[in-house]
Amino acid sequence: MLLLNVEKVLKNTTLSFKRKGIASPGLDAETLLSCYLKTDRPGLYMNFERLITDEELKWFSRWVERRKGGEPVAYIVGRKEFWSLTFEVTSGVLVPRPETEFLVEEVLGLCSDTNDHNMNVLEIGTGSGAISVAIASELEKVRIVATDIVEDVITLARKNAENNGVTGRIDFLRGNLFEPVSGKFDIIIANPPYISEEEFAQLPPEVRDFEPREALLAGSEGTEFHHDLIAEGSRYLKHGGWLLMELGAGQKDAIESMLGKNTAYDSIGFRTDYAGIERIVRARRRLVG
């Protein structure tokens, strides 16, 4: 039997993904094959003539079939890059997304504006730990508490902190929302569930069928968790502290109204992502009152 080389396997996989209607067939093929061969994407192109054995092709084909079945690449290879760091991911956590990096940027900006890198930061719903680990990687003096409701998720986040060299800078606590937390913080951050029940049915299959529902769904309007974070967050923020949250498309007015009706907050503002969607909201705990 004639063995295939890296170039031919890559071309065949890309074509197979195109026929299946996968949005980024070339990139997905490169990522899967480079991870399977334990190299990087440039390494594939430097070794185009490297032959793939029958045994290797047999096992790699299983990855290809999983991707064609809609499973996200990150779950297949078990990792995802975020903030130029590598995070282990499992089907129990959301796949970290580029737009969530705006939350990290906002925290770094607040620390820079106040010239205070000793801030106490609380993250609610840490998942893979991507946000907190990214912040800790940039700010050595920051003190971070990160919560999640699932013990296995907390274990994964701790592992990602260790793998990225920030063990000891983040305290991971298990509990729902603010339940395991005490004290007050300079910054509270969250990428909460923000998909409505109606929107959930319209999600791409690779999100709807594979990523954890509990990390996506947030009631009929998609803002249940924002409401709880706003209502409870003021009790855990220092005066002058900031609440930062990610939000979904079309949710700006509802969340702005929630914050506007809560007298604990002022200085409400939004930041758009690269697609022009209001993606991040920030509000300050009033200096007095």
Backbone torsions as a table, in degrees:
resi	resn	phi	psi	omega
1	MET	NA	134.6	-179.2
2	LEU	-75.0	124.2	179.7
3	LEU	-78.1	146.6	176.7
4	LEU	-94.0	148.0	175.3
5	ASN	-97.0	175.8	-177.8
6	VAL	-56.3	-44.8	-177.9
7	GLU	-59.2	-45.2	-177.2
8	LYS	-69.3	-41.5	178.3
9	VAL	-62.7	-41.2	179.2
10	LEU	-63.2	-44.3	180.0
11	LYS	-65.4	-43.1	-180.0
12	ASN	-63.4	-41.2	-178.9
13	THR	-67.6	-43.1	178.4
14	THR	-59.5	-45.6	179.6
15	LEU	-63.2	-41.3	178.5
16	SER	-61.1	-41.1	178.7
17	PHE	-68.2	-38.9	177.7
18	LYS	-60.3	-44.9	-179.2
19	ARG	-63.5	-29.0	179.8
20	LYS	-82.5	-9.7	179.0
21	GLY	83.9	19.2	177.9
22	ILE	-69.2	136.0	-169.9
23	ALA	-64.3	-37.5	-177.7
24	SER	-126.7	70.5	-171.8
25	PRO	-63.1	-42.2	-178.8
26	GLY	-67.3	-46.3	-179.8
27	LEU	-63.6	-43.4	-179.8
28	ASP	-63.6	-41.1	178.9
29	ALA	-63.5	-43.6	178.9
30	GLU	-62.2	-45.1	-177.6
31	THR	-64.1	-46.3	-178.9
32	LEU	-63.8	-46.4	-176.2
33	LEU	-70.2	-39.2	179.5
34	SER	-65.8	-40.5	178.3
35	CYS	-67.0	-41.0	-179.0
36	TYR	-63.7	-37.7	-178.9
37	LEU	-89.0	4.8	177.5
38	LYS	56.5	48.2	174.6
39	THR	-135.7	-170.3	173.9
40	ASP	-112.2	175.3	-176.3
41	ARG	-61.6	-43.3	174.8
42	PRO	-58.4	-33.3	179.6
43	GLY	-62.8	-30.6	176.9
44	LEU	-61.7	-45.8	-174.4
45	TYR	-74.4	-21.4	176.6
46	MET	-81.6	-13.0	-177.1
47	ASN	-130.2	41.9	-177.4
48	PHE	-58.7	-30.0	-175.6
49	GLU	-88.6	-2.8	-179.1
50	ARG	-63.9	126.8	-176.9
51	LEU	-78.7	142.5	177.4
52	ILE	-100.6	121.8	-178.7
53	THR	-71.0	162.3	177.8
54	ASP	-58.1	-40.2	-179.2
55	GLU	-66.0	-42.5	177.9
56	GLU	-62.8	-43.8	-179.0
57	LEU	-64.7	-37.2	178.6
58	LYS	-59.8	-47.9	-177.6
59	TRP	-73.9	-38.9	178.5
60	PHE	-63.9	-34.9	-180.0
61	SER	-60.8	-29.3	177.4
62	ARG	-66.4	-39.3	175.1
63	TRP	-62.1	-44.1	-179.0
64	VAL	-60.2	-43.9	-179.7
65	GLU	-65.7	-37.2	177.0
66	ARG	-62.5	-42.4	179.0
67	ARG	-66.3	-41.1	178.5
68	LYS	-64.5	-25.1	176.3
69	GLY	-81.6	0.3	174.8
70	GLY	103.5	-8.1	-177.0
71	GLU	-66.1	132.4	-180.0
72	PRO	-59.3	144.2	179.6
73	VAL	-55.6	-40.4	-176.9
74	ALA	-59.6	-37.7	179.2
75	TYR	-72.4	-34.1	-179.3
76	ILE	-67.4	-45.9	-177.5
77	VAL	-88.8	-15.0	175.7
78	GLY	81.8	16.2	178.7
79	ARG	-158.7	163.4	-179.0
80	LYS	-153.1	141.0	177.4
81	GLU	-86.8	138.9	177.0
82	PHE	-150.3	129.3	-179.3
83	TRP	55.6	37.2	-179.5
84	SER	60.9	20.2	174.1
85	LEU	-116.1	157.5	179.9
86	THR	-105.8	130.6	-178.3
87	PHE	-121.2	134.3	169.9
88	GLU	-72.1	138.7	177.5
89	VAL	-132.7	149.5	174.6
90	THR	-129.9	174.0	179.7
91	SER	-68.5	-5.0	178.3
92	GLY	-86.6	-4.8	-179.8
93	VAL	-131.5	155.8	173.1
94	LEU	-64.9	148.6	172.0
95	VAL	-74.1	124.2	179.4
96	PRO	-58.1	137.4	-175.9
97	ARG	-116.9	150.3	-176.7
98	PRO	-56.6	-37.3	-176.6
99	GLU	-65.5	-23.2	179.3
100	THR	-70.6	-18.2	176.1
101	GLU	-61.8	-21.6	176.6
102	PHE	-61.1	-33.7	177.0
103	LEU	-61.8	-43.6	178.1
104	VAL	-61.5	-45.4	179.8
105	GLU	-59.8	-40.0	-179.8
106	GLU	-63.6	-42.5	178.8
107	VAL	-63.8	-45.1	179.5
108	LEU	-61.8	-37.9	178.8
109	GLY	-65.4	-41.9	178.6
110	LEU	-63.9	-41.8	178.6
111	CYS	-64.8	-36.9	178.8
112	SER	-69.9	-41.1	-178.9
113	ASP	-62.0	-37.1	-177.6
114	THR	-94.0	-4.3	-176.3
115	ASN	54.4	36.5	-178.1
116	ASP	-128.0	105.1	179.3
117	HIS	-98.4	9.8	179.5
118	ASN	-101.9	22.4	-174.5
119	MET	-68.4	152.3	171.3
120	ASN	-94.3	121.8	-176.1
121	VAL	-119.1	137.8	176.1
122	LEU	-119.6	126.8	172.1
123	GLU	-110.8	127.4	177.3
124	ILE	-99.7	123.9	179.2
125	GLY	76.7	63.8	-169.6
126	THR	-74.0	-24.4	-179.2
127	GLY	59.7	-126.1	-179.8
128	SER	-68.6	-9.3	-177.8
129	GLY	87.7	6.8	-171.8
130	ALA	-56.4	-46.5	-176.0
131	ILE	-66.2	-51.5	-177.5
132	SER	-64.2	-41.5	179.8
133	VAL	-65.0	-40.7	178.5
134	ALA	-62.1	-43.3	178.9
135	ILE	-64.0	-45.7	-179.4
136	ALA	-62.5	-31.7	179.7
137	SER	-69.4	-22.7	-178.5
138	GLU	-97.5	-29.7	-173.9
139	LEU	-124.5	98.8	-174.3
140	GLU	-67.2	-26.6	-175.1
141	LYS	-93.7	-7.4	-178.8
142	VAL	-68.7	146.4	177.3
143	ARG	-113.0	121.9	-171.4
144	ILE	-121.7	134.5	168.0
145	VAL	-114.4	131.0	-179.4
146	ALA	-128.6	131.9	-176.9
147	THR	-117.1	155.9	168.7
148	ASP	-157.5	158.6	-173.4
149	ILE	-87.6	-15.7	-173.9
150	VAL	-108.3	127.4	-177.2
151	GLU	-63.1	-41.0	179.5
152	ASP	-63.3	-33.5	177.9
153	VAL	-68.7	-43.0	176.7
154	ILE	-59.6	-42.4	178.2
155	THR	-60.4	-42.5	178.4
156	LEU	-64.5	-43.9	179.9
157	ALA	-61.9	-41.7	177.5
158	ARG	-60.7	-40.9	179.8
159	LYS	-64.0	-40.2	178.1
160	ASN	-66.5	-35.9	175.3
161	ALA	-62.9	-43.1	179.1
162	GLU	-64.9	-45.4	-178.3
163	ASN	-62.6	-27.6	-178.4
164	ASN	-102.9	12.2	169.8
165	GLY	74.7	26.2	179.8
166	VAL	-121.1	19.4	175.6
167	THR	-57.4	136.4	-179.2
168	GLY	96.9	-16.8	178.7
169	ARG	-96.5	-9.8	-177.7
170	ILE	-130.3	129.7	172.0
171	ASP	-99.2	117.4	179.8
172	PHE	-97.0	124.8	-177.1
173	LEU	-124.6	140.1	178.4
174	ARG	-93.1	131.6	176.4
175	GLY	163.3	164.0	-178.5
176	ASN	-85.2	125.9	179.5
177	LEU	49.3	-119.1	-174.8
178	PHE	-92.2	4.0	-173.4
179	GLU	-51.1	-45.3	-176.1
180	PRO	-90.1	8.5	-169.0
181	VAL	-103.1	144.8	171.3
182	SER	-136.2	161.0	179.8
183	GLY	87.4	-176.5	-178.8
184	LYS	-123.1	154.5	-171.6
185	PHE	-128.1	155.0	175.4
186	ASP	-78.3	-33.5	-177.3
187	ILE	-141.3	134.1	169.5
188	ILE	-117.0	128.3	-179.0
189	ILE	-124.4	151.0	177.3
190	ALA	-160.6	139.3	165.5
191	ASN	-111.4	80.5	-171.5
192	PRO	-79.5	166.3	169.3
193	PRO	-56.5	136.9	178.8
194	TYR	-145.6	26.7	176.6
195	ILE	-99.5	128.6	177.7
196	SER	-77.2	164.6	179.8
197	GLU	-61.1	-38.4	178.9
198	GLU	-67.6	-42.9	-179.5
199	GLU	-67.0	-31.7	-176.3
200	PHE	-58.0	-40.6	-178.7
201	ALA	-65.5	-21.8	-177.4
202	GLN	-97.2	-0.1	-179.4
203	LEU	-65.4	152.5	173.3
204	PRO	-57.1	143.0	-177.7
205	PRO	-54.0	-35.0	-177.3
206	GLU	-68.5	-21.2	173.5
207	VAL	-90.0	-53.3	-174.9
208	ARG	-61.0	-39.6	-171.9
209	ASP	-93.8	-10.7	-173.9
210	PHE	-124.7	-34.6	-178.3
211	GLU	-83.5	152.4	-172.8
212	PRO	-64.7	125.2	-178.8
213	ARG	-57.0	-39.8	-176.0
214	GLU	-66.3	-18.8	177.7
215	ALA	-93.4	-1.1	-178.3
216	LEU	-114.8	-50.2	-171.3
217	LEU	-76.0	137.1	179.8
218	ALA	-143.2	53.1	173.9
219	GLY	79.3	-171.2	-173.6
220	SER	-68.0	-27.8	-177.9
221	GLU	-107.3	-10.8	-179.0
222	GLY	81.1	10.6	-175.3
223	THR	-124.5	14.5	-178.5
224	GLU	-58.2	-43.7	-176.6
225	PHE	-72.9	-33.9	175.3
226	HIS	-61.2	-41.3	179.1
227	HIS	-59.4	-46.2	-178.5
228	ASP	-67.6	-39.6	179.6
229	LEU	-64.8	-40.2	179.1
230	ILE	-67.7	-46.5	-176.7
231	ALA	-64.1	-44.4	-175.8
232	GLU	-89.5	-27.1	-173.0
233	GLY	-60.1	-33.4	-177.6
234	SER	-62.1	-27.4	179.6
235	ARG	-73.4	-17.9	-177.4
236	TYR	-110.5	2.3	178.4
237	LEU	-100.6	138.1	170.2
238	LYS	-68.2	153.9	173.7
239	HIS	-59.7	129.6	-175.6
240	GLY	88.7	-3.5	177.7
241	GLY	-78.6	168.7	-172.3
242	TRP	-122.3	140.1	171.0
243	LEU	-105.1	123.8	179.9
244	LEU	-122.5	129.4	-179.3
245	MET	-139.7	144.7	169.7
246	GLU	-83.1	150.4	179.0
247	LEU	-140.6	166.1	-178.2
248	GLY	-94.3	169.1	179.6
249	ALA	-59.2	133.5	176.3
250	GLY	82.2	6.3	-176.5
251	GLN	-100.3	-1.5	-175.7
252	LYS	-55.2	-50.4	-174.3
253	ASP	-63.1	-43.0	-178.8
254	ALA	-63.7	-43.3	-177.5
255	ILE	-73.9	-36.1	175.9
256	GLU	-62.6	-38.6	178.0
257	SER	-65.7	-43.4	177.5
258	MET	-57.1	-47.5	-178.4
259	LEU	-67.7	-39.0	-179.0
260	GLY	-65.2	-30.4	-179.7
261	LYS	-82.1	-14.1	-179.3
262	ASN	-95.5	112.4	-173.3
263	THR	-70.7	-4.2	179.6
264	ALA	-77.1	-14.6	-172.2
265	TYR	-117.4	152.6	168.3
266	ASP	-145.8	-172.2	177.1
267	SER	51.1	49.8	-178.8
268	ILE	-78.2	131.4	179.6
269	GLY	-148.3	161.1	-178.1
270	PHE	-129.0	152.9	176.1
271	ARG	-127.1	132.9	-179.8
272	THR	-90.3	154.2	175.9
273	ASP	-90.3	-172.2	-176.2
274	TYR	-67.6	-17.4	177.8
275	ALA	-91.9	2.7	179.9
276	GLY	82.6	11.9	179.0
277	ILE	-90.6	133.6	174.6
278	GLU	-63.4	109.4	-169.1
279	ARG	-109.5	-28.5	-177.3
280	ILE	-127.2	134.1	172.2
281	VAL	-115.3	141.8	173.4
282	ARG	-134.0	143.5	179.9
283	ALA	-144.7	143.0	-177.6
284	ARG	-98.3	139.4	170.1
285	ARG	-70.2	126.1	-175.2
286	ARG	-52.8	144.3	-177.9
287	LEU	-65.0	-30.0	176.3
288	VAL	-134.8	157.0	175.0
289	GLY	87.9	NA	NA
